[in-house]
Amino acid sequence: MSDAIGPVFAALADPTRRHVVETLLRDGSTSVPALAAALPITRQAVAKHLATLGDAGLIERAPGTTREVHYRLRPGALGPANDWLHTTAAAWDDRLARLKGAVETR
Amino acid sequence: MPAQREIEIEASPEEVWDALSTEEGRERWLDEPERTIHVESEDPPHRLVWWWWTGDEPASRVEFLVVAAPAGARVLVTETLPTFPLATLAARFALVAA
């Protein structure tokens, strides 16, 4: 499970790709032309970002698209990364509390 | 997208540093013997970076920032999960250790 999360974080480290994911969360699906119209980058650049998101398992072609290809988030794709963030943050709450206890009672 | 948490501690940054930067110090609060810790960089008493992992899992990077605060010290910890493969990481450590 951890092996899949690294590429997800790398994919989301880029602000353009975060924009794509936010668009998909809001609108459900999008296309290369739609993204190229909304972003200050070429269709080629959009396609590269979509390829990275696809390789990370975050997006897929939306079913039922014929003439113009649409993309959507892969169901459950953000789950593992989200879980890692929550689990890791909670673990650190715990550790920091113990660090505080250990240092203050010296 | 890192995981980030912080806490205020009623002690000096140096005292906090002591608990972070040495094995003896960490034993006072960190009870995870299954994890291997490799310290990447130290800027006492303010910034410490280590990598750690369990078994075959990918290593994650932990960065501590310790600053003076009215109550004594404020600690900010950030953990990230990078993407390069473990083999590259191991090679990098070999270079550092050499």
N, CA and C atoms of all chains as a GROMACS GRO file, in nm:
protein
  612
    1MET      N    1   0.085  -0.121   0.000
    1MET     CA    2   0.000   0.000   0.000
    1MET      C    3   0.088   0.124   0.000
    2SER      N    4   0.199   0.120   0.079
    2SER     CA    5   0.284   0.238   0.086
    2SER      C    6   0.349   0.268  -0.048
    3ASP      N    7   0.376   0.165  -0.126
    3ASP     CA    8   0.440   0.186  -0.255
    3ASP      C    9   0.355   0.268  -0.348
    4ALA      N   10   0.223   0.260  -0.334
    4ALA     CA   11   0.137   0.335  -0.425
    4ALA      C   12   0.125   0.480  -0.382
    5ILE      N   13   0.153   0.508  -0.255
    5ILE     CA   14   0.128   0.642  -0.204
    5ILE      C   15   0.233   0.741  -0.250
    6GLY      N   16   0.359   0.698  -0.257
    6GLY     CA   17   0.468   0.787  -0.298
    6GLY      C   18   0.438   0.858  -0.429
    7PRO      N   19   0.406   0.782  -0.535
    7PRO     CA   20   0.373   0.847  -0.662
    7PRO      C   21   0.252   0.940  -0.653
    8VAL      N   22   0.158   0.908  -0.567
    8VAL     CA   23   0.042   0.996  -0.550
    8VAL      C   24   0.088   1.130  -0.495
    9PHE      N   25   0.172   1.127  -0.389
    9PHE     CA   26   0.221   1.253  -0.332
    9PHE      C   27   0.306   1.329  -0.433
   10ALA      N   28   0.387   1.257  -0.509
   10ALA     CA   29   0.468   1.325  -0.611
   10ALA      C   30   0.379   1.391  -0.714
   11ALA      N   31   0.274   1.320  -0.754
   11ALA     CA   32   0.182   1.375  -0.853
   11ALA      C   33   0.114   1.501  -0.798
   12LEU      N   34   0.078   1.498  -0.670
   12LEU     CA   35   0.004   1.610  -0.611
   12LEU      C   36   0.096   1.724  -0.567
   13ALA      N   37   0.227   1.702  -0.575
   13ALA     CA   38   0.320   1.808  -0.536
   13ALA      C   39   0.319   1.922  -0.638
   14ASP      N   40   0.270   1.897  -0.757
   14ASP     CA   41   0.268   1.999  -0.861
   14ASP      C   42   0.137   2.077  -0.856
   15PRO      N   43   0.144   2.212  -0.854
   15PRO     CA   44   0.020   2.291  -0.840
   15PRO      C   45  -0.077   2.274  -0.957
   16THR      N   46  -0.025   2.255  -1.078
   16THR     CA   47  -0.115   2.235  -1.193
   16THR      C   48  -0.192   2.105  -1.176
   17ARG      N   49  -0.123   2.002  -1.134
   17ARG     CA   50  -0.192   1.874  -1.116
   17ARG      C   51  -0.291   1.881  -1.001
   18ARG      N   52  -0.257   1.959  -0.896
   18ARG     CA   53  -0.354   1.977  -0.788
   18ARG      C   54  -0.478   2.046  -0.842
   19HIS      N   55  -0.458   2.141  -0.932
   19HIS     CA   56  -0.571   2.210  -0.994
   19HIS      C   57  -0.658   2.111  -1.070
   20VAL      N   58  -0.596   2.021  -1.144
   20VAL     CA   59  -0.671   1.920  -1.219
   20VAL      C   60  -0.754   1.834  -1.123
   21VAL      N   61  -0.692   1.790  -1.014
   21VAL     CA   62  -0.764   1.706  -0.918
   21VAL      C   63  -0.879   1.783  -0.855
   22GLU      N   64  -0.854   1.910  -0.820
   22GLU     CA   65  -0.962   1.992  -0.763
   22GLU      C   66  -1.076   2.010  -0.862
   23THR      N   67  -1.040   2.028  -0.991
   23THR     CA   68  -1.143   2.039  -1.095
   23THR      C   69  -1.227   1.913  -1.102
   24LEU      N   70  -1.161   1.799  -1.096
   24LEU     CA   71  -1.233   1.672  -1.104
   24LEU      C   72  -1.320   1.649  -0.981
   25LEU      N   73  -1.269   1.691  -0.864
   25LEU     CA   74  -1.349   1.677  -0.742
   25LEU      C   75  -1.475   1.762  -0.752
   26ARG      N   76  -1.462   1.879  -0.814
   26ARG     CA   77  -1.573   1.972  -0.822
   26ARG      C   78  -1.669   1.936  -0.935
   27ASP      N   79  -1.613   1.904  -1.055
   27ASP     CA   80  -1.696   1.888  -1.174
   27ASP      C   81  -1.722   1.743  -1.213
   28GLY      N   82  -1.646   1.650  -1.154
   28GLY     CA   83  -1.668   1.509  -1.187
   28GLY      C   84  -1.582   1.463  -1.304
   29SER      N   85  -1.573   1.541  -1.409
   29SER     CA   86  -1.490   1.502  -1.522
   29SER      C   87  -1.440   1.626  -1.594
   30THR      N   88  -1.338   1.609  -1.676
   30THR     CA   89  -1.287   1.720  -1.756
   30THR      C   90  -1.215   1.662  -1.878
   31SER      N   91  -1.168   1.751  -1.965
   31SER     CA   92  -1.102   1.707  -2.087
   31SER      C   93  -0.977   1.792  -2.109
   32VAL      N   94  -0.892   1.748  -2.200
   32VAL     CA   95  -0.771   1.823  -2.232
   32VAL      C   96  -0.806   1.964  -2.282
   33PRO      N   97  -0.900   1.977  -2.378
   33PRO     CA   98  -0.935   2.112  -2.422
   33PRO      C   99  -0.987   2.201  -2.309
   34ALA      N  100  -1.068   2.145  -2.223
   34ALA     CA  101  -1.125   2.226  -2.113
   34ALA      C  102  -1.015   2.274  -2.019
   35LEU      N  103  -0.922   2.186  -1.987
   35LEU     CA  104  -0.813   2.223  -1.898
   35LEU      C  105  -0.720   2.324  -1.965
   36ALA      N  106  -0.690   2.303  -2.092
   36ALA     CA  107  -0.601   2.395  -2.163
   36ALA      C  108  -0.662   2.534  -2.171
   37ALA      N  109  -0.795   2.540  -2.177
   37ALA     CA  110  -0.862   2.670  -2.181
   37ALA      C  111  -0.854   2.739  -2.046
   38ALA      N  112  -0.853   2.662  -1.940
   38ALA     CA  113  -0.854   2.719  -1.805
   38ALA      C  114  -0.715   2.748  -1.751
   39LEU      N  115  -0.613   2.686  -1.808
   39LEU     CA  116  -0.478   2.699  -1.755
   39LEU      C  117  -0.386   2.769  -1.855
   40PRO      N  118  -0.283   2.838  -1.805
   40PRO     CA  119  -0.191   2.908  -1.895
   40PRO      C  120  -0.083   2.816  -1.952
   41ILE      N  121  -0.122   2.696  -1.995
   41ILE     CA  122  -0.025   2.603  -2.052
   41ILE      C  123  -0.083   2.538  -2.178
   42THR      N  124   0.003   2.476  -2.257
   42THR     CA  125  -0.040   2.416  -2.383
   42THR      C  126  -0.114   2.284  -2.360
   43ARG      N  127  -0.183   2.238  -2.463
   43ARG     CA  128  -0.250   2.109  -2.455
   43ARG      C  129  -0.150   1.996  -2.431
   44GLN      N  130  -0.032   2.016  -2.490
   44GLN     CA  131   0.073   1.915  -2.471
   44GLN      C  132   0.110   1.902  -2.324
   45ALA      N  133   0.126   2.021  -2.261
   45ALA     CA  134   0.161   2.022  -2.118
   45ALA      C  135   0.049   1.960  -2.035
   46VAL      N  136  -0.075   1.993  -2.073
   46VAL     CA  137  -0.189   1.934  -2.002
   46VAL      C  138  -0.184   1.782  -2.014
   47ALA      N  139  -0.160   1.735  -2.136
   47ALA     CA  140  -0.156   1.590  -2.159
   47ALA      C  141  -0.048   1.523  -2.075
   48LYS      N  142   0.067   1.591  -2.060
   48LYS     CA  143   0.175   1.534  -1.978
   48LYS      C  144   0.133   1.524  -1.833
   49HIS      N  145   0.068   1.629  -1.783
   49HIS     CA  146   0.021   1.626  -1.644
   49HIS      C  147  -0.082   1.516  -1.624
   50LEU      N  148  -0.171   1.499  -1.722
   50LEU     CA  149  -0.272   1.394  -1.710
   50LEU      C  150  -0.206   1.257  -1.711
   51ALA      N  151  -0.100   1.243  -1.790
   51ALA     CA  152  -0.028   1.115  -1.793
   51ALA      C  153   0.034   1.085  -1.657
   52THR      N  154   0.091   1.187  -1.593
   52THR     CA  155   0.149   1.167  -1.461
   52THR      C  156   0.042   1.128  -1.360
   53LEU      N  157  -0.073   1.195  -1.368
   53LEU     CA  158  -0.182   1.161  -1.276
   53LEU      C  159  -0.233   1.020  -1.302
   54GLY      N  160  -0.236   0.982  -1.430
   54GLY     CA  161  -0.278   0.847  -1.466
   54GLY      C  162  -0.181   0.743  -1.415
   55ASP      N  163  -0.051   0.770  -1.431
   55ASP     CA  164   0.052   0.676  -1.384
   55ASP      C  165   0.046   0.658  -1.233
   56ALA      N  166   0.005   0.763  -1.164
   56ALA     CA  167  -0.006   0.754  -1.018
   56ALA      C  168  -0.136   0.688  -0.976
   57GLY      N  169  -0.217   0.651  -1.075
   57GLY     CA  170  -0.342   0.582  -1.045
   57GLY      C  171  -0.452   0.675  -0.997
   58LEU      N  172  -0.437   0.805  -1.022
   58LEU     CA  173  -0.534   0.900  -0.968
   58LEU      C  174  -0.651   0.926  -1.063
   59ILE      N  175  -0.624   0.920  -1.193
   59ILE     CA  176  -0.733   0.948  -1.288
   59ILE      C  177  -0.745   0.836  -1.390
   60GLU      N  178  -0.858   0.834  -1.460
   60GLU     CA  179  -0.882   0.736  -1.565
   60GLU      C  180  -0.976   0.799  -1.666
   61ARG      N  181  -0.987   0.737  -1.782
   61ARG     CA  182  -1.082   0.786  -1.881
   61ARG      C  183  -1.222   0.762  -1.829
   62ALA      N  184  -1.304   0.862  -1.841
   62ALA     CA  185  -1.442   0.847  -1.798
   62ALA      C  186  -1.514   0.755  -1.895
   63PRO      N  187  -1.592   0.661  -1.845
   63PRO     CA  188  -1.662   0.569  -1.935
   63PRO      C  189  -1.768   0.642  -2.016
   64GLY      N  190  -1.795   0.590  -2.136
   64GLY     CA  191  -1.901   0.648  -2.216
   64GLY      C  192  -1.857   0.765  -2.302
   65THR      N  193  -1.729   0.803  -2.295
   65THR     CA  194  -1.684   0.915  -2.379
   65THR      C  195  -1.651   0.861  -2.518
   66THR      N  196  -1.701   0.932  -2.618
   66THR     CA  197  -1.678   0.885  -2.754
   66THR      C  198  -1.590   0.984  -2.830
   67ARG      N  199  -1.645   1.094  -2.873
   67ARG     CA  200  -1.567   1.186  -2.956
   67ARG      C  201  -1.458   1.255  -2.875
   68GLU      N  202  -1.497   1.320  -2.768
   68GLU     CA  203  -1.399   1.393  -2.687
   68GLU      C  204  -1.371   1.313  -2.560
   69VAL      N  205  -1.245   1.281  -2.538
   69VAL     CA  206  -1.210   1.200  -2.421
   69VAL      C  207  -1.224   1.283  -2.294
   70HIS      N  208  -1.295   1.228  -2.197
   70HIS     CA  209  -1.306   1.291  -2.067
   70HIS      C  210  -1.236   1.205  -1.962
   71TYR      N  211  -1.188   1.271  -1.860
   71TYR     CA  212  -1.119   1.202  -1.752
   71TYR      C  213  -1.194   1.224  -1.622
   72ARG      N  214  -1.177   1.126  -1.532
   72ARG     CA  215  -1.236   1.141  -1.399
   72ARG      C  216  -1.137   1.084  -1.297
   73LEU      N  217  -1.162   1.115  -1.170
   73LEU     CA  218  -1.080   1.055  -1.065
   73LEU      C  219  -1.111   0.907  -1.056
   74ARG      N  220  -1.008   0.827  -1.037
   74ARG     CA  221  -1.032   0.685  -1.012
   74ARG      C  222  -1.097   0.673  -0.876
   75PRO      N  223  -1.208   0.606  -0.867
   75PRO     CA  224  -1.275   0.594  -0.736
   75PRO      C  225  -1.182   0.537  -0.631
   76GLY      N  226  -1.176   0.602  -0.517
   76GLY     CA  227  -1.092   0.553  -0.408
   76GLY      C  228  -0.945   0.586  -0.423
   77ALA      N  229  -0.908   0.657  -0.530
   77ALA     CA  230  -0.766   0.680  -0.556
   77ALA      C  231  -0.699   0.765  -0.450
   78LEU      N  232  -0.773   0.862  -0.398
   78LEU     CA  233  -0.712   0.952  -0.299
   78LEU      C  234  -0.714   0.893  -0.159
   79GLY      N  235  -0.785   0.785  -0.142
   79GLY     CA  236  -0.802   0.726  -0.010
   79GLY      C  237  -0.673   0.692   0.063
   80PRO      N  238  -0.587   0.609   0.002
   80PRO     CA  239  -0.465   0.569   0.074
   80PRO      C  240  -0.376   0.687   0.114
   81ALA      N  241  -0.362   0.784   0.024
   81ALA     CA  242  -0.278   0.900   0.057
   81ALA      C  243  -0.341   0.979   0.172
   82ASN      N  244  -0.472   0.996   0.165
   82ASN     CA  245  -0.545   1.066   0.270
   82ASN      C  246  -0.531   0.993   0.403
   83ASP      N  247  -0.544   0.860   0.397
   83ASP     CA  248  -0.530   0.780   0.518
   83ASP      C  249  -0.391   0.795   0.577
   84TRP      N  250  -0.290   0.794   0.491
   84TRP     CA  251  -0.152   0.809   0.538
   84TRP      C  252  -0.134   0.942   0.609
   85LEU      N  253  -0.189   1.047   0.551
   85LEU     CA  254  -0.176   1.180   0.613
   85LEU      C  255  -0.241   1.182   0.751
   86HIS      N  256  -0.362   1.129   0.760
   86HIS     CA  257  -0.432   1.131   0.888
   86HIS      C  258  -0.364   1.044   0.991
   87THR      N  259  -0.324   0.924   0.950
   87THR     CA  260  -0.258   0.830   1.042
   87THR      C  261  -0.125   0.888   1.091
   88THR      N  262  -0.050   0.943   0.997
   88THR     CA  263   0.082   0.997   1.032
   88THR      C  264   0.069   1.118   1.124
   89ALA      N  265  -0.025   1.206   1.093
   89ALA     CA  266  -0.044   1.324   1.178
   89ALA      C  267  -0.088   1.283   1.318
   90ALA      N  268  -0.178   1.186   1.327
   90ALA     CA  269  -0.224   1.139   1.458
   90ALA      C  270  -0.109   1.076   1.535
   91ALA      N  271  -0.025   0.998   1.466
   91ALA     CA  272   0.090   0.937   1.532
   91ALA      C  273   0.183   1.044   1.587
   92TRP      N  274   0.199   1.152   1.513
   92TRP     CA  275   0.288   1.259   1.562
   92TRP      C  276   0.227   1.335   1.678
   93ASP      N  277   0.095   1.350   1.681
   93ASP     CA  278   0.032   1.410   1.799
   93ASP      C  279   0.071   1.332   1.923
   94ASP      N  280   0.064   1.201   1.910
   94ASP     CA  281   0.100   1.110   2.017
   94ASP      C  282   0.247   1.124   2.058
   95ARG      N  283   0.335   1.118   1.959
   95ARG     CA  284   0.479   1.125   1.988
   95ARG      C  285   0.517   1.259   2.047
   96LEU      N  286   0.460   1.368   1.993
   96LEU     CA  287   0.496   1.501   2.045
   96LEU      C  288   0.451   1.516   2.189
   97ALA      N  289   0.336   1.457   2.222
   97ALA     CA  290   0.290   1.463   2.361
   97ALA      C  291   0.389   1.390   2.451
   98ARG      N  292   0.440   1.276   2.405
   98ARG     CA  293   0.537   1.202   2.486
   98ARG      C  294   0.670   1.277   2.493
   99LEU      N  295   0.709   1.341   2.382
   99LEU     CA  296   0.832   1.422   2.382
   99LEU      C  297   0.820   1.533   2.486
  100LYS      N  298   0.705   1.599   2.484
  100LYS     CA  299   0.680   1.708   2.579
  100LYS      C  300   0.690   1.656   2.722
  101GLY      N  301   0.626   1.543   2.747
  101GLY     CA  302   0.630   1.484   2.881
  101GLY      C  303   0.772   1.450   2.924
  102ALA      N  304   0.848   1.393   2.832
  102ALA     CA  305   0.984   1.351   2.865
  102ALA      C  306   1.074   1.471   2.892
  103VAL      N  307   1.063   1.574   2.810
  103VAL     CA  308   1.152   1.690   2.824
  103VAL      C  309   1.114   1.773   2.946
  104GLU      N  310   0.985   1.788   2.972
  104GLU     CA  311   0.942   1.876   3.082
  104GLU      C  312   0.964   1.814   3.218
  105THR      N  313   0.975   1.682   3.224
  105THR     CA  314   0.993   1.620   3.355
  105THR      C  315   1.138   1.582   3.380
  106ARG      N  316   1.227   1.643   3.303
  106ARG     CA  317   1.371   1.610   3.323
  106ARG      C  318   1.421   1.672   3.453
  107MET      N  319   0.266   1.692  -0.024
  107MET     CA  320   0.163   1.701   0.080
  107MET      C  321   0.213   1.633   0.206
  108PRO      N  322   0.277   1.705   0.294
  108PRO     CA  323   0.333   1.643   0.413
  108PRO      C  324   0.231   1.635   0.526
  109ALA      N  325   0.263   1.552   0.623
  109ALA     CA  326   0.188   1.550   0.748
  109ALA      C  327   0.264   1.641   0.844
  110GLN      N  328   0.196   1.736   0.903
  110GLN     CA  329   0.262   1.835   0.988
  110GLN      C  330   0.189   1.851   1.119
  111ARG      N  331   0.267   1.856   1.228
  111ARG     CA  332   0.209   1.880   1.360
  111ARG      C  333   0.305   1.966   1.440
  112GLU      N  334   0.252   2.037   1.540
  112GLU     CA  335   0.342   2.113   1.626
  112GLU      C  336   0.296   2.110   1.771
  113ILE      N  337   0.388   2.147   1.861
  113ILE     CA  338   0.355   2.147   2.004
  113ILE      C  339   0.444   2.248   2.074
  114GLU      N  340   0.396   2.301   2.186
  114GLU     CA  341   0.478   2.388   2.269
  114GLU      C  342   0.529   2.309   2.388
  115ILE      N  343   0.656   2.331   2.420
  115ILE     CA  344   0.718   2.257   2.530
  115ILE      C  345   0.782   2.357   2.626
  116GLU      N  346   0.759   2.337   2.755
  116GLU     CA  347   0.814   2.428   2.855
  116GLU      C  348   0.955   2.385   2.890
  117ALA      N  349   1.046   2.414   2.798
  117ALA     CA  350   1.187   2.383   2.817
  117ALA      C  351   1.262   2.460   2.709
  118SER      N  352   1.392   2.465   2.719
  118SER     CA  353   1.469   2.540   2.620
  118SER      C  354   1.482   2.458   2.492
  119PRO      N  355   1.505   2.526   2.379
  119PRO     CA  356   1.530   2.451   2.255
  119PRO      C  357   1.645   2.350   2.271
  120GLU      N  358   1.745   2.385   2.349
  120GLU     CA  359   1.858   2.294   2.368
  120GLU      C  360   1.814   2.165   2.436
  121GLU      N  361   1.725   2.178   2.536
  121GLU     CA  362   1.677   2.059   2.606
  121GLU      C  363   1.592   1.973   2.514
  122VAL      N  364   1.512   2.038   2.429
  122VAL     CA  365   1.434   1.964   2.331
  122VAL      C  366   1.528   1.894   2.232
  123TRP      N  367   1.629   1.968   2.186
  123TRP     CA  368   1.726   1.913   2.090
  123TRP      C  369   1.789   1.786   2.144
  124ASP      N  370   1.823   1.790   2.270
  124ASP     CA  371   1.884   1.675   2.335
  124ASP      C  372   1.798   1.550   2.322
  125ALA      N  373   1.668   1.569   2.337
  125ALA     CA  374   1.576   1.455   2.331
  125ALA      C  375   1.552   1.407   2.189
  126LEU      N  376   1.584   1.492   2.090
  126LEU     CA  377   1.561   1.454   1.951
  126LEU      C  378   1.683   1.393   1.884
  127SER      N  379   1.800   1.446   1.921
  127SER     CA  380   1.917   1.423   1.836
  127SER      C  381   2.006   1.306   1.878
  128THR      N  382   1.979   1.246   1.992
  128THR     CA  383   2.061   1.132   2.034
  128THR      C  384   1.972   1.011   2.060
  129GLU      N  385   2.031   0.893   2.050
  129GLU     CA  386   1.955   0.771   2.076
  129GLU      C  387   1.904   0.769   2.220
  130GLU      N  388   1.993   0.810   2.313
  130GLU     CA  389   1.954   0.811   2.455
  130GLU      C  390   1.838   0.907   2.476
  131GLY      N  391   1.846   1.023   2.408
  131GLY     CA  392   1.739   1.121   2.420
  131GLY      C  393   1.608   1.067   2.366
  132ARG      N  394   1.615   1.001   2.250
  132ARG     CA  395   1.493   0.951   2.186
  132ARG      C  396   1.431   0.837   2.267
  133GLU      N  397   1.514   0.761   2.335
  133GLU     CA  398   1.460   0.650   2.414
  133GLU      C  399   1.365   0.696   2.523
  134ARG      N  400   1.374   0.824   2.559
  134ARG     CA  401   1.288   0.877   2.666
  134ARG      C  402   1.144   0.897   2.621
  135TRP      N  403   1.122   0.902   2.488
  135TRP     CA  404   0.985   0.929   2.444
  135TRP      C  405   0.943   0.849   2.323
  136LEU      N  406   1.038   0.795   2.247
  136LEU     CA  407   1.005   0.724   2.124
  136LEU      C  408   1.016   0.574   2.148
  137ASP      N  409   0.903   0.506   2.141
  137ASP     CA  410   0.904   0.363   2.173
  137ASP      C  411   0.864   0.282   2.050
  138GLU      N  412   0.946   0.288   1.947
  138GLU     CA  413   0.917   0.216   1.824
  138GLU      C  414   1.043   0.145   1.776
  139PRO      N  415   1.081   0.037   1.844
  139PRO     CA  416   1.208  -0.031   1.817
  139PRO      C  417   1.213  -0.095   1.679
  140GLU      N  418   1.097  -0.116   1.616
  140GLU     CA  419   1.096  -0.179   1.484
  140GLU      C  420   1.140  -0.083   1.375
  141ARG      N  421   1.151   0.046   1.409
  141ARG     CA  422   1.192   0.145   1.308
  141ARG      C  423   1.342   0.171   1.312
  142THR      N  424   1.401   0.183   1.194
  142THR     CA  425   1.542   0.223   1.182
  142THR      C  426   1.546   0.372   1.152
  143ILE      N  427   1.628   0.445   1.227
  143ILE     CA  428   1.640   0.589   1.207
  143ILE      C  429   1.778   0.620   1.152
  144HIS      N  430   1.782   0.701   1.046
  144HIS     CA  431   1.909   0.747   0.993
  144HIS      C  432   1.902   0.900   0.984
  145VAL      N  433   1.988   0.966   1.064
  145VAL     CA  434   1.986   1.112   1.065
  145VAL      C  435   2.054   1.167   0.940
  146GLU      N  436   1.983   1.257   0.871
  146GLU     CA  437   2.036   1.316   0.747
  146GLU      C  438   2.115   1.443   0.776
  147SER      N  439   2.060   1.531   0.857
  147SER     CA  440   2.132   1.657   0.884
  147SER      C  441   2.092   1.714   1.019
  148GLU      N  442   2.185   1.788   1.076
  148GLU     CA  443   2.164   1.849   1.207
  148GLU      C  444   2.208   1.994   1.206
  149ASP      N  445   2.123   2.084   1.253
  149ASP     CA  446   2.162   2.224   1.275
  149ASP      C  447   2.119   2.258   1.416
  150PRO      N  448   2.200   2.214   1.516
  150PRO     CA  449   2.158   2.232   1.655
  150PRO      C  450   2.144   2.378   1.694
  151PRO      N  451   2.045   2.411   1.776
  151PRO     CA  452   1.941   2.320   1.827
  151PRO      C  453   1.811   2.330   1.749
  152HIS      N  454   1.818   2.380   1.624
  152HIS     CA  455   1.693   2.421   1.559
  152HIS      C  456   1.636   2.327   1.454
  153ARG      N  457   1.720   2.257   1.380
  153ARG     CA  458   1.669   2.177   1.268
  153ARG      C  459   1.734   2.041   1.262
  154LEU      N  460   1.652   1.940   1.260
  154LEU     CA  461   1.700   1.802   1.253
  154LEU      C  462   1.619   1.729   1.147
  155VAL      N  463   1.689   1.656   1.061
  155VAL     CA  464   1.621   1.578   0.958
  155VAL      C  465   1.664   1.433   0.969
  156TRP      N  466   1.567   1.344   0.979
  156TRP     CA  467   1.603   1.201   0.973
  156TRP      C  468   1.512   1.128   0.876
  157TRP      N  469   1.559   1.012   0.832
  157TRP     CA  470   1.481   0.921   0.752
  157TRP      C  471   1.456   0.798   0.839
  158TRP      N  472   1.338   0.741   0.830
  158TRP     CA  473   1.316   0.618   0.902
  158TRP      C  474   1.226   0.524   0.824
  159TRP      N  475   1.239   0.396   0.857
  159TRP     CA  476   1.158   0.297   0.790
  159TRP      C  477   1.143   0.174   0.878
  160THR      N  478   1.043   0.091   0.841
  160THR     CA  479   1.015  -0.034   0.911
  160THR      C  480   1.027  -0.145   0.809
  161GLY      N  481   1.117  -0.238   0.831
  161GLY     CA  482   1.129  -0.354   0.742
  161GLY      C  483   1.152  -0.312   0.597
  162ASP      N  484   1.062  -0.360   0.508
  162ASP     CA  485   1.078  -0.334   0.366
  162ASP      C  486   1.001  -0.212   0.318
  163GLU      N  487   0.933  -0.144   0.409
  163GLU     CA  488   0.852  -0.030   0.367
  163GLU      C  489   0.940   0.085   0.319
  164PRO      N  490   0.885   0.168   0.229
  164PRO     CA  491   0.962   0.285   0.184
  164PRO      C  492   0.996   0.376   0.302
  165ALA      N  493   1.114   0.437   0.295
  165ALA     CA  494   1.154   0.528   0.401
  165ALA      C  495   1.080   0.659   0.389
  166SER      N  496   1.049   0.720   0.502
  166SER     CA  497   0.990   0.853   0.500
  166SER      C  498   1.086   0.951   0.568
  167ARG      N  499   1.069   1.077   0.534
  167ARG     CA  500   1.159   1.181   0.582
  167ARG      C  501   1.091   1.262   0.690
  168VAL      N  502   1.159   1.281   0.801
  168VAL     CA  503   1.104   1.357   0.913
  168VAL      C  504   1.192   1.478   0.939
  169GLU      N  505   1.130   1.595   0.942
  169GLU     CA  506   1.205   1.718   0.971
  169GLU      C  507   1.148   1.783   1.096
  170PHE      N  508   1.238   1.813   1.192
  170PHE     CA  509   1.200   1.886   1.313
  170PHE      C  510   1.253   2.028   1.305
  171LEU      N  511   1.167   2.124   1.338
  171LEU     CA  512   1.212   2.261   1.358
  171LEU      C  513   1.184   2.296   1.503
  172VAL      N  514   1.287   2.343   1.574
  172VAL     CA  515   1.273   2.378   1.716
  172VAL      C  516   1.307   2.526   1.730
  173VAL      N  517   1.209   2.605   1.772
  173VAL     CA  518   1.234   2.748   1.788
  173VAL      C  519   1.199   2.791   1.930
  174ALA      N  520   1.262   2.902   1.973
  174ALA     CA  521   1.230   2.956   2.105
  174ALA      C  522   1.088   3.011   2.101
  175ALA      N  523   1.018   2.998   2.213
  175ALA     CA  524   0.881   3.046   2.225
  175ALA      C  525   0.862   3.102   2.365
  176PRO      N  526   0.757   3.181   2.385
  176PRO     CA  527   0.737   3.238   2.519
  176PRO      C  528   0.737   3.133   2.629
  177ALA      N  529   0.676   3.017   2.602
  177ALA     CA  530   0.670   2.913   2.703
  177ALA      C  531   0.801   2.833   2.711
  178GLY      N  532   0.890   2.857   2.616
  178GLY     CA  533   1.016   2.783   2.615
  178GLY      C  534   1.057   2.746   2.474
  179ALA      N  535   0.984   2.649   2.416
  179ALA     CA  536   1.020   2.605   2.281
  179ALA      C  537   0.896   2.561   2.206
  180ARG      N  538   0.901   2.578   2.074
  180ARG     CA  539   0.794   2.530   1.988
  180ARG      C  540   0.856   2.431   1.890
  181VAL      N  541   0.795   2.316   1.875
  181VAL     CA  542   0.848   2.212   1.786
  181VAL      C  543   0.749   2.190   1.672
  182LEU      N  544   0.798   2.198   1.549
  182LEU     CA  545   0.718   2.168   1.431
  182LEU      C  546   0.778   2.045   1.364
  183VAL      N  547   0.698   1.942   1.344
  183VAL     CA  548   0.749   1.822   1.278
  183VAL      C  549   0.674   1.801   1.147
  184THR      N  550   0.749   1.765   1.043
  184THR     CA  551   0.692   1.742   0.910
  184THR      C  552   0.740   1.608   0.860
  185GLU      N  553   0.649   1.521   0.824
  185GLU     CA  554   0.687   1.392   0.768
  185GLU      C  555   0.637   1.382   0.625
  186THR      N  556   0.728   1.342   0.535
  186THR     CA  557   0.692   1.327   0.395
  186THR      C  558   0.731   1.190   0.344
  187LEU      N  559   0.662   1.146   0.240
  187LEU     CA  560   0.688   1.016   0.181
  187LEU      C  561   0.735   1.039   0.038
  188PRO      N  562   0.865   1.037   0.016
  188PRO     CA  563   0.916   1.065  -0.118
  188PRO      C  564   0.899   0.945  -0.210
  189THR      N  565   0.934   0.962  -0.333
  189THR     CA  566   0.900   0.860  -0.431
  189THR      C  567   1.017   0.780  -0.484
  190PHE      N  568   1.139   0.826  -0.456
  190PHE     CA  569   1.246   0.748  -0.519
  190PHE      C  570   1.263   0.613  -0.451
  191PRO      N  571   1.306   0.515  -0.528
  191PRO     CA  572   1.307   0.378  -0.476
  191PRO      C  573   1.409   0.357  -0.367
  192LEU      N  574   1.390   0.254  -0.288
  192LEU     CA  575   1.473   0.227  -0.171
  192LEU      C  576   1.618   0.202  -0.211
  193ALA      N  577   1.637   0.147  -0.329
  193ALA     CA  578   1.774   0.118  -0.373
  193ALA      C  579   1.854   0.247  -0.386
  194THR      N  580   1.789   0.350  -0.442
  194THR     CA  581   1.856   0.479  -0.455
  194THR      C  582   1.889   0.536  -0.319
  195LEU      N  583   1.794   0.522  -0.228
  195LEU     CA  584   1.812   0.574  -0.093
  195LEU      C  585   1.930   0.506  -0.026
  196ALA      N  586   1.937   0.374  -0.039
  196ALA     CA  587   2.044   0.298   0.024
  196ALA      C  588   2.180   0.341  -0.032
  197ALA      N  589   2.184   0.363  -0.162
  197ALA     CA  590   2.309   0.407  -0.225
  197ALA      C  591   2.349   0.544  -0.172
  198ARG      N  592   2.249   0.629  -0.151
  198ARG     CA  593   2.276   0.762  -0.101
  198ARG      C  594   2.334   0.758   0.040
  199PHE      N  595   2.280   0.670   0.121
  199PHE     CA  596   2.331   0.658   0.258
  199PHE      C  597   2.473   0.605   0.257
  200ALA      N  598   2.502   0.514   0.166
  200ALA     CA  599   2.636   0.459   0.157
  200ALA      C  600   2.737   0.571   0.128
  201LEU      N  601   2.693   0.662   0.039
  201LEU     CA  602   2.783   0.774   0.007
  201LEU      C  603   2.804   0.862   0.128
  202VAL      N  604   2.695   0.887   0.202
  202VAL     CA  605   2.705   0.975   0.318
  202VAL      C  606   2.793   0.913   0.424
  203ALA      N  607   2.778   0.781   0.445
  203ALA     CA  608   2.849   0.714   0.552
  203ALA      C  609   2.997   0.702   0.519
  204ALA      N  610   3.032   0.699   0.393
  204ALA     CA  611   3.170   0.675   0.350
  204ALA      C  612   3.269   0.787   0.381
   0.00000   0.00000   0.00000
